[in-house]
Amino acid sequence: MVSVLLIGMGKFGRTLGEKLLEFGNEVMIVDKNEDLINSLAPKYTNALIANCMSMDNLAAMDIPSFDACVVAIGEDFQASLEITSNLKDCGAKRVVSRATTEIQRKFLMRVGADEVIYPDADIAEKLAVRLNADNVINYIELDAEYSIFEVAVPKKWIRRTLVDINPRKKLGMNILTVKNGGTVINSLDGDYVFQEGDQLLVFGNAEQVLAYMNKQK
């Protein structure tokens, strides 16, 4: 579980917020639109009507207490730019900002964004997954239950063999392949020893895989 400050509750913000709630996260939402916040507030941990371009307003939100701050504003790039910069000045641990063009992405990175994403529902869902597990690099949703994940090898697996870990039996996870640098191991045997820097392609129940990866933080 992570705590997320979500600023801007347009279509993208609502999609991301709903997915974060599905994962059981603590989410505080902020928007200038009073009617919008009032309608969404009952779903969330906390909700605030505020202009986040104000440093005083941000300072009152205890920004360093959040695991991640997401600037989901799309229609006002100047506001997105200023809020991103102000969040970093307020001590934000991680700022993820929304952009609609490549030039916007470059400016947002320059003012301190840790990551910049583009606004569509698919990316919103993938961001929700990655915010929940730092070692999840990417994923492909196969259906409502099963997905394929690209993950960093859990630290407790390093220098242990595949047969010792036995992820299929013990964790319900199938390791499809392992990549380390430019080397891809297409056929794994039980004697394979996991190494620092390994990236695993894992198939399994999405809820179970994420629950396990969250424990590895």
Secondary structure, 3 states (H helix, E strand, C coil): CCEEEEECCCHHHHHHHHHHHHCCCEEEEEECCHHHHHHHHHHCCEEEECCCCCHHHHHCCCHHHCCEEEECCCCCHHHHHHHHHHHHHCCCCCEEEECCCHHHHHHHHHCCCCEEECCCHHHHHHHHHHHHCCCEEEEEECCCCEEEEEEECCHHHCCCEHHHHCHHHHHCEEEEEEEECCEEECCCCCCCECCCCCEEEEEEEHHHHHHHHHCCC
